[in-house]
Amino acid sequence: MPLRKPRRSHPFADEARGVAREPIVEHEQRGEGRLERRVRVPEDLAFLDGHFTGFPVVPGTVQLGWAIGAAQDLLGRPVAVRCVEALKFPTLLRPGNYAVLRVELSPDGAQLHFGLEAPDDAARVFASGRCSIGDAP
């Protein structure tokens, strides 16, 4: 069953407090079937409210949504996520953190591989995984 397009809001986001919904893109590089963005997590990210009080962390669903959004930007069209595999969040992503978001499509465009890692230490991975994707309905 296809998943819905990721929402650009989060059920726990307090609209009055947080205003940013996307990371701040500081640099972008595109290649054949791949996109790389250097991003910074805004301090006022809406999704931080309540996740967690006193120690804010970017929810994994938000990080996944950023990767899918980057894939849609790369393709120039909406996609439907059919399956998510090997999804991992080994390091907490926090406000003010810098990261490199990489998305790469398989040659047939059916698989998306993504990673979100520290720009100064590729071994410090915030998120990684792969998705089966198709055309959005």
N, C-alpha and C positions, 0 to 999 in steps of 0.2 A: 504494500500500500504506500503510495507516495506521501511524503511529508509535505505539509504546507510550506509556502514560501516563508522564510523567517520574518517575524514581525520586527519592526523598528521601534517597538516599545516592549516593556517588560512588566509583568504583572506586579512586581514589587517596586517599581520605580515610582518615586514620589514626584509628580510633575512639577510641584511648586519648588522643590529643592534643586534637583539636577536639571541641567539644561542640555548638556552634550549627550549625544546618543552614539556617536561614532568616534573612533580614535582620530587624533590629529595627524594627517599624513604630511610628513616632512620631505619625503622623497619617494618617487615612484619610478620603476624601471620595468619595461615590458619587453618580452621576447616572444618567439613563436610558441604559443601554448603555455606561456608562463607570465606571472606578474609578481613583482616584489615591491613591497612598500616598507619604508622605515616610518614607524608610527610612534606616537606618544599617547599614553592613556591620560585623558584630561582629569583634573582633580574634581571637576563637577559632573562627572559621568552619572547620568540618571540611574543607571543600574546598580550603583554602589549602595544606594540607600537601603539599609536593612540587610546588607550582605557584606560584611557583618559589622555591627555597631562597634566602634572603637578600633577595628582592624579591617578596613574595607578591602574587598577582593573582587575582581571582575569575574562574574559568573561564567562558567564554562559554556553555557548556552549562548552567551553573548559573543564569546571568542569564536565559537563555531559559526555564528551568524556573520561575523566579520569576514571569515574565510569564504563563506558562500557568497556574500556580497561582492567580494573581490573577484570571485570566479564569474559572477554575473557581469561585472564591469569589464572583465577580460573578453567575455563572449559577446557582450553588447546586447544581451537578452536575459530574461528571467529563466531560471532553471528549477526543475523539481528534483529534490533529493530523494532518491529511491532507497538508499541504505547507507548507514554510517558504520564504518569498521575501524578497528584499531585506534579508537578515540582515547587520547591520554592528555592529562593535565598535570604533569609532574612537578611544576614549579608555580607558585602563586603569582598571578599578574595583579599588580596593585596600581593605584593612582600615581601618576608621575613616572611610571616605568616607561622606558623606551623598548621597542621591540621591532623585529623584522618579520613581517607577514609575507610568507611565500606560498603561492598557489601554482600548481602545475597540472595541466590536463594531459590525459593519455592521448596518444595519436588519434584514436577514434572519438575522443571527446566524451567518453562515457564514464571515465574515472577522474576524480579530483583528488590530488594529494596536497596536503597543506601542512604548514608548520608556522609556529609563532615562537620566535626565540630571541634571546638577548643579542643586541647588535655587537657587543664586545666579547661574547662568549657563546658560540654556536652550541656548546654542550649544555647550556642553560636553556632548556626548552620549556616554554609556558604551555604550549598546546601542539598536538600533532594528530593526524588521522587521515583517513581517506573516505571518500563518498562515491557512491554510484549516482550519477546524475543523468537527467534527460530533459526533454523540452517541458516547460511548464504548461499545464492545461489551459 
